[in-house]
Amino acid sequence: MHDVIPLLMGAPGGEGGAQGFFVSLLPIAAMVGILWFLLIRPQQREQQRHGALVKNLRKGDEVVTVGGLYGRIMSLNEEKVSLKVADGVKVDVERSKVTRVLNKSAEPDKS
């Protein structure tokens, strides 16, 4: 009985030192891999998609902002977008706050 207790508690003599260490790291590495594919990788893809959307904004596009504001792009520069939200109402928003393009404009951008 006394000979079994040290083996159960992880005393030397059970597994090899380095081999046992690497085997104990295997579940941690598997969890990191699972987190990568379930959380980090999809987030990176979404950031790339949003970056491409913001880069390809054009005058005349109908868009939706983060705050849920619908409008048509009247003008834009590197930092901000001017949206026409109603007759006679123009709002400037940060370019990165555009989340969705509803209708692409038919006219090419001349800037």
C-alpha positions as CSV (number, residue, x, y, z in Angstrom):
1,M,0.0,0.0,0.0
2,H,2.8,2.4,0.9
3,D,4.5,1.7,-2.5
4,V,1.5,2.8,-4.5
5,I,1.0,6.2,-2.8
6,P,4.2,7.9,-4.2
7,L,3.3,6.8,-7.7
8,L,-0.2,8.2,-7.5
9,M,1.2,11.5,-6.1
10,G,3.5,12.0,-9.1
11,A,6.8,11.1,-7.4
12,P,9.8,10.2,-9.6
13,G,9.7,6.7,-11.0
14,G,6.4,6.9,-12.8
15,E,6.8,8.6,-16.2
16,G,9.9,10.1,-17.7
17,G,10.5,13.7,-16.7
18,A,10.5,15.5,-20.1
19,Q,8.0,13.2,-21.7
20,G,5.5,13.7,-18.8
21,F,5.9,17.4,-19.0
22,F,5.1,17.5,-22.8
23,V,2.1,15.2,-22.3
24,S,0.7,17.5,-19.6
25,L,1.1,20.5,-22.0
26,L,-0.9,18.7,-24.7
27,P,-4.4,19.7,-23.3
28,I,-3.4,23.3,-23.0
29,A,-2.1,23.4,-26.6
30,A,-5.4,21.8,-27.7
31,M,-7.4,24.5,-25.9
32,V,-5.3,27.3,-27.4
33,G,-5.9,25.8,-30.9
34,I,-9.7,25.6,-30.3
35,L,-9.8,29.2,-29.1
36,W,-7.9,30.3,-32.1
37,F,-10.3,28.7,-34.6
38,L,-13.5,29.6,-32.7
39,L,-12.7,33.2,-31.5
40,I,-9.6,34.8,-32.9
41,R,-9.7,33.7,-36.5
42,P,-13.3,34.8,-37.2
43,Q,-12.7,38.2,-35.5
44,Q,-9.7,38.8,-37.8
45,R,-11.7,37.9,-40.9
46,E,-14.5,40.3,-39.7
47,Q,-11.9,43.1,-39.3
48,Q,-10.5,42.5,-42.8
49,R,-14.0,42.5,-44.3
50,H,-14.9,45.8,-42.5
51,G,-11.6,47.4,-43.6
52,A,-12.3,46.5,-47.2
53,L,-15.9,47.8,-46.9
54,V,-14.7,51.2,-45.5
55,K,-11.9,51.4,-48.1
56,N,-14.4,50.9,-51.0
57,L,-17.0,53.4,-50.0
58,R,-18.1,55.6,-52.9
59,K,-20.2,58.7,-53.3
60,G,-23.8,57.7,-53.8
61,D,-23.7,54.5,-51.7
62,E,-26.6,54.0,-49.3
63,V,-25.1,53.0,-46.0
64,V,-26.0,52.2,-42.3
65,T,-23.8,53.5,-39.5
66,V,-23.0,51.9,-36.1
67,G,-25.7,54.0,-34.5
68,G,-28.3,52.7,-37.0
69,L,-28.4,55.9,-39.1
70,Y,-29.4,55.3,-42.7
71,G,-28.1,57.7,-45.4
72,R,-26.7,58.3,-48.8
73,I,-23.0,59.3,-49.1
74,M,-22.8,62.9,-50.5
75,S,-19.0,63.3,-50.0
76,L,-16.2,61.5,-48.2
77,N,-12.5,61.9,-47.4
78,E,-10.0,59.8,-45.5
79,E,-11.5,60.5,-42.0
80,K,-15.2,61.3,-42.4
81,V,-18.3,60.6,-44.6
82,S,-21.1,63.2,-45.2
83,L,-24.4,61.5,-45.3
84,K,-27.7,62.9,-46.5
85,V,-30.3,61.4,-44.1
86,A,-33.3,63.5,-45.2
87,D,-34.1,66.4,-47.5
88,G,-31.9,69.3,-46.3
89,V,-30.3,67.2,-43.5
90,K,-26.6,66.3,-43.8
91,V,-24.6,64.5,-41.1
92,D,-20.9,63.9,-40.9
93,V,-19.8,60.6,-39.4
94,E,-16.4,58.9,-38.9
95,R,-15.7,56.7,-41.9
96,S,-15.0,53.6,-39.8
97,K,-18.5,53.9,-38.2
98,V,-20.1,52.8,-41.5
99,T,-21.1,49.1,-40.9
100,R,-23.1,48.2,-44.0
101,V,-23.6,49.2,-47.6
102,L,-27.2,48.8,-48.7
103,N,-26.9,49.8,-52.4
104,K,-23.8,50.5,-54.3
105,S,-23.8,53.6,-56.4
106,A,-23.8,53.3,-60.2
107,E,-21.4,56.3,-60.7
108,P,-17.6,55.7,-60.3
109,D,-15.8,57.7,-57.7
110,K,-13.9,60.7,-59.2
111,S,-11.6,61.4,-56.2
